[in-house]
Amino acid sequence: MDLDELRASQNVEDRRGGFGGFGRPLMIGGGGLGAVAVVLAAMFFGVDPSQLLDAGGDAPATQNQPDNGNRTDNAAYEFSRKIIGSAEDVWSPLLAAKGVRFAPATFTVYDYTTPTGCGTGQSSAGPFYCPNDAHIYLDLSFFDELTQRFGASGDFARAYVIAHEYGHHIQNLLGTMDRQPTQAEGAGGGSVRTELQADCYAGVWAFHANEQFHILQSGDVDEGLRAAEAVGDDTLQKEQQGYIVPDSFTHGTSAQRSRWFRRGLAAGDMNACDTFSAGTL
């Protein structure tokens, strides 16, 4: 990827080495979570959401920023800020064209555990979006896992991960989360359709980011497709338990995830991402 023309977002919160880090358990009091929040706070690679959510309630006030000047993951942090910045620059005019006011998500990086508006976030959950506080949460160590466990290396694979989560934020701004089908899980359920639309929106971002900032280089698209395929429900279930259970799908198959990403990338058309009306996913 060529990042030279990208600006770093200021809508970030760096919790690394600070509050909620170093594996300390956190309990957040307050009311329970709605079903949509549970679905959308589910792990990027499709593990049970109960591992992510410890308790409901609002996140505590932002803590003082720690001094992270010498961390080994600073390059990943600055890279992520640029991807977030490009997402802001891409999505603001796209939503304006639809008559929707764009409000940026907050990109929050942390170590191990952190309080969120959707309960306690854990790094084992992978990256996730919380609609209750409009934050994208990421423990940057996930990028290492993306390469080592999932075999999806490269900058564009990482960018796809962030763009997918930003796609959930766009769904939140559009009110898509309020219009989900009754069936939550399963191969044709609301969760899968929500995740596949976020994949398509990741493709929309990539198309327009390349048009505006010339980010794509040889091999980048293949990196993104490998990342999408690596976290398909069928692939992960076969790896984890040796067989596939479509009724428990939450994110879509590897083929579906790569197909919807390609659809968004083909022309950058948000209207091509209507997974909720699609007869075939």
Secondary structure, DSSP 8 states (H G I E B T S, - for coil): ---TT----S-EEE-TTSTT-TT------S----HHHHHHTS-TT---GGGT-S--S-----------TT-TTHHHHHHHHHHHHHHHHHHHHHHHTTT------EEEE-SSEEEETTEEEEGGG-SEEETTTTEEEE-TTHHHHHHHTT---SHHHHHHHHHHHHHHHHHHHHTGGGG--S--SSTTSHHHHHHHHHHHHHHHHHHHHHHHH----TTHHHHHHHHHHHT-HHHHHHHHHSS--GGG-SS--HHHHHHHHHHHHHH--GGGG-TTT-S--
